[in-house]
């Protein structure tokens, strides 16, 4: 028997559909897991199994996070790496992450997802690339199912340790044959290619400085044999560029092309240092980019040329990145930061430009966080509000202190220009997972208490192994 949900009388519904409609005094009618009708309240049914009155609220598509390392929420604000750049930051944290356990991965995944859901994010990818002490990607997937988030779980990997010229210590890398076997197992066990899939799996060797050429090639072949997507880090900072030129004799984008890592089924994280030729390649092949502005600033990696990428035709979505390099997971805040950073980024480029406050507008940033992210993840069923789309929505109360004085003029603009707000309600797959600002699927205070205990345990265990 079908179940219906009516979101009634919203002050504004920003659909981000093909017409980019913004409907006043509108309602959304959901049957089971899909949107069945959207439009003026008078034109929609007035009854459903559950009715939420959204008077004075703004409704947007659920936000889409295209890059994260959720286990890193256990190592936020570690003093030794608070002021480190990427490579030294990683070298300081690898020995700590070597102590991860399955319980730690499950709990940290749910903490990260709780933060995302409360900020209006309904779909997230996660890049888990370290597997010590019996950790499996299944731990993350089962955690996502319990909390109710739509999930793209990427099977990360590291195979080239320090003794072979890689960055990670040898004790945290895996054998390449074992990586490929487990990746295939995960695809066969968990990946769902259907419309409305709640779990998908992608193939995700960590980075060019932590895996071999062979693993990159074999991973691409495996992914395409099973029709799943490919993900890695690329061109993140100057050291990343230098490593590629020294080890491979080419730029990161050229290296990716050589190994089959471009195409509509590939997305790369960061791309801060992607050059003009790389942008043209990505645009031509429809290779996606996960833009992570807060992490890029935190690690002083630079400012990704997102406006130039978009103008060239590169698919771009947003990512909060790891919670130890951000150190948060507020998707609306990430969208705001992307907007603000784009406005100053072009002005700082050495060849100059005509950058200004209109370089990225509020609606441009929200498009990155919704439709942009959906495209990067290869999902045509999320990222907008339209009949037949997945029932993933974020509802923001406009009568809050954060939006006071702004929402009366432009609700959508205020959402991005004012202080980042949390949602009043978050709906995933037709299920209300945040209601009146509270998670409905998990009891958050005990989860936070457990998470903090495990975070301390992880740090102490690293000290004892020195």
N, C-alpha and C positions, 0 to 999 in steps of 0.2 A: 504494500500500500504506500502511495506516495505521500511525502510530507511537504507542506508549504510554509513559506516564511514571507511576510510582507514588511518591508521597510517603508514606512509611510510618512509623507508630508515633509520630506527633507527640504531645507531652504534652498540647497543647491546640490545637484548631482553632476559632477564633472566626469563625463563618460570616457573620454579619450578614445572614443570609437573613431571610425574613419572620417566622420564629420567634425570630430572634436567638439561635440555638443556640450553645453553647460545648461542644464535644465533647472528652472526655478519651480519651487513648490511641486516637487516630483516624488514619485514612489518607485520602488523596485520590487517586483514579485518574483519569488524564487520557488521552484518546484524541485525537490530533492537537491541535486547538486548543481543545477544550472539556472541561469536567468531566463525566465519565461516571458517577462514583460517589463518595460521600463518607460516611464513617461509621466504626463500630468496625473496627479493623484485621482482626479475625477474620472480618468479613463481606465483605471486599473481596478481589480477586485478590492473590496474593502474588508474582506475577511480572509483569514488563513489560520493554519494550525497555531502559528505564533505571529504576533504583530508587535513591531517595535516602532514607537512614535519617535520620529527624528526631527520634530519641529526645532528649528534653530540650529540644525546640523548641516555639515558638508559631507557628501559621500564621494569617495574616489575609488578607482580600482585598487585592489590590494597591491601594495608595493612589492617589487621583485628584487631580491638581493642576489647578485651574480658571482660574488666571491667572498669567502669567509674561511676562517680556521677556528672552529668553535671551541676546540679543546684549549685554545690559548686564553680563554676567559679565566683559567686557573692561574695564569701568570701575568695578570695585569699589573702594571706599575712596579715591576721588579726593579729595585733601586739600581742594581749594577748596569742595567741596559736602558735606563730612562733617557739617556742622552747619546745613544749609539746610532750609527748609520746601519744600513741593512746587513752587511756581511758580519760586522762585529756584534750586532744585535742577535743574529742567528747563532753565532759561535758562543755567545753567552747563554743562550737559552736551550740549545740542543742537549747539553748534559742534564738539564732539569726535565725536559720532555722525555728523556730516556726512562724516567720513572713512571710514566703514565700507565694506568691500569684500566681494564674494561669499565669498572665503576666510575672512574674519573671521566672517561669519555662520555658515558651515558649522562652523568649529572651535568657536566659542562655543556654538553649539547643542549640540554633542556634549559639551562640558564641562558645561554645565548639565544635560543629560540623564543624564550619568554620575553626577552628584551626586544627582539624583533617584532613579535606579535603586538606588543604594547605600543610600538611605534607605527603600526599600520602595515607591516610587512606580512604577506601571506604565503609567499613562495621564497625559499632560499636554497642556494647551493651551499655545499661545504666541501672543503679540500682537506681531507685527512690523509697525510702523507707519511706518518710515523706510526709504526706498529710494534711497540715493545710489549713484553709481558702478557701476551695473549690477546692484545687489543685487536678487534676486527671492525671493519666498516659496518657490519651488522649491528654493533652496539649503537652507533649513531642513528641508523635507520629505525631501529626499534624505539629509541628515545623520541624520534620525530613522530612516529605513529602514536605514541602515548600522549604527546602534547597537542597533536592535531595540525601540524604545519605541513604544507605541500613542500616536497623535498627533492632536490637533485643532489644525490650523494656521489661525490667523485672519488674514485679509488686512486689516491695519490701514491707515490712511491719515491724512494731514494735508493740508488744502487751503487753510486760512485762515492766512496768514502775518502777521507783525507789522504790515506796512503796511496790512492790512485789519482790524486790531483783534484778531488772534489772538495766541497766545502764542509759537509757534515762529518762528524767523527764516525769511524768504522763501525762502532757498536750500534748505530741506529740505522744502518742500511740493510737492505734485503737482497737475497739472490734473485736474479732477473727471471729465472724460470718459475720460481715460487710466486713472484709478483704477477706474472701473466696468468698462471693457473688460478690464483685467487681472484683476479679481475674477471676472468671468464666465469668462475663460479658465481660471483656476485651479480653479473649481468643475467645469467640464467635463473638465478634465484629471485632477484628483486626488480629488474627493469620492466616497466610497463609502458608500452608505446602508445596506448590508447588515449583518446580524447579524455581529458579530466584526470589523467594519472596522478596519483598522490605520491608515488615514488618512482624516480628514474635514476639510472646509474650512468656515470660518465667515466671515461678513462683519463687519468690525470697524473702522469709523471711530474714530479715536483717542479723541476727547473733544469735548464741546460747545464747548470753547474753542480747538479746532484744526481744526474742519470747519464747513461751512455747513449751514443748515437743509435746503437742497436736497439736499446729499449724504446727510444723515441719512435723508431721505424716500426718495430713490432707492435707497439701500443696502437699506432695509427691503423695498422692492418687489422688488429683484433677489433678495434672499435668499429671500423667500417664493415667488417664481416658480420657484425651483430647489429648494425644500424644505430649505434649510440654515439654520443658526442665526445669531443676531445677538449682537454683543458690543461693549461700550464701557466707558469709565470714567464713573462718575457719583457726584456728591455726596461727593467725596473729602475736602475740608476746607472751612474757612470761606471761603477765597478762591474756591473753586469755587462755593459758594452765592452769594457776592456777585456773581460774574461773571454767573451765570444771571439773577439779579434785575435787574442793570444792563442786560444786553444783550437779554434775552428777556422781562423783566417777570414772571417766574414762578420757581418752584422747579425744580431739576433733574428731579424726578419728574414734575411737571406738563409740563415741556418734553418729556420722553420720551414721555408719553402723547399729546401733541399730534402727534408725528411718527411714531406707530405703533411706538414702541420699548418696548412692554410686551406680555407674552404668554408662553406656555409655551415659545416658541422663542427667548427673549431672556434673556441674563444680563449683569448689570452688575458691574463690579469696584468694590470698596471700600464705597460706600454708608455711609460713616462718619456722614454728616450727614443720612441719610434720616429725615424726620420721620414722625409718626404717620399722617398722611394718605398719605404715600408708602408706608409699610409696608402699610397697608390696601389700597392700589392693587396693590402687588406680590403680596400674598396672594390677592386676588380674581382676578388675571390669571395667577397662577402664574409670575410673573417671577422669575428666579433672581438670587442674589447670590454673588459670589466674595469671601469674607472673607479679608483679608490682614493678620493682626494684627501681624506683625513689621515690615512696611513701614509700616503706620500709626503704629506707635510710633517707628520710626527717623526718620520725617519729622514727628513730632509732630502728625499729622493728627487724632488723637483715637481714641476707643474706639467701634467700631461696636456698636450695641445688638443683638447677635446673639440673645441669649435672647429679647428681645421680638419679634424677627423670627420666630424659630422658633415661639414661642407663637402668633403671629398666623397662621402657616401659610405663611410665605415659604420657598421652597426655598433652602437655603444650603449651599455647599461651601467648601472652603479653597483658597487660592492663596498661593504663596510670593512672588509679584510679582517685579519685576525684581531681578536680582542686584546692581544698584547702589543699591537702596533697602532691602535686607534685612539684610545682604549675603550671603545664602546660599540654598540650595535644599534644605533638609532637611525633607521633608514630615512626618516624625514629630515633629520639633522644632516645626513650625508648628502641628500639632495640639495639642501640649502647651501652646504659648503661647496658643492660642485658649481652651483650658480655663482656664488661670490668669487670663487677662485678663477673661474673662467673670465670674469670681468677684469681681473688684474693680470691674468696669465699672459695674454697676447701682448700687453704693453711691456712685459718684461722680456719678450723674445728678442734676441740680438738683432734681427733684421728689421724690426719695427713693424708697426701695423696701425690700423685705425681703430684699435680697441676702445671700448667705452662701456657705459652701464648697460647698454642693450646687447652686449656680446652674448649673454645668456639670460633669457627672461625667466620669470617664475614658472610659467607653463612649460617652457623648454626643459627646465630641471625636473619637473614632475613627470614629463614625458619620458625622460631618461629612466626615472625610477619605476615606471609602469610598462609602457609599450616597448621602450628600449630594452629593458631587462628581459622581457618576454621574448623578443626577437633573438637576443644573444643566447638565450637558453633553448632556442628552437621551439618555442611554445606559441602556437597560434590560438590557444584556448584560454589564455590569461592575459592580463595587462590592460584590458579595456572592459567597459561595461556595455554589453550588447546582448540581444536575444541569442541564446545558444552558447554563450560564453560560460565558463566556470563561475560559480557564485562565490567569488573572492572579492570582498569589499572592506574598505576602511571608513569608519564613521568618526568625524571629528566634531566635537561640541564647539560651536562658534562663540558661545557666551562664557568664555574663560578669560582669565587675566592675561594669558599669553597673547591672545588675539584681540583683546579689547582695543577699540578704536580703529582696527584694521579690517576686521570682518564685516563691518557695516558698509565699507566701501567696495571691497573686492574679496570675497571669501577665499578664492583660489590663490590670489596673489598674497593675501595675508598668511596663508598656510606656509608659504615658502619664505616670505620676507620677515615675518615675526619669529619670535623664539620658537624652536621646534616643540610641537605639542604631542602629547600622547593621545591615543584613540579613546573614544568613548566605547565603541564596539568594534570588534574585528570579526569578520565572517570568512571562514575558509571552507570551500566545498559545500556551502550551504549550512554550515554548522557555526553557531556563535561561540567562538573560543575566547573572546574577551567581551565581557558584558559589564557596562557601567565602570569601565576602567580596571576590572579584575579578571584574571584568568579563570576560566571555568573548568579547565581540564586537569589542572594540577594545583596543589596547595603550595603557593610560592614561598612563604616564610620558612617552612622546614627544608625546602629545596635549597634556599640560599644558605641556611645554616650548614647543611651537609656540604655544599659547594665550598664554603669558606674553610671548613675542616679539612677537606681534601686538598685545597690549595696550599694550606700550611703543611700538610703531610708531604705533598710533592716537593716543596722547597726544602724541608728538613731532610728528606731522603736523599736529595741531591748533595747536600752538605756531607752526609755520612758516607757517600761513595767517593768523595775526593781523596 
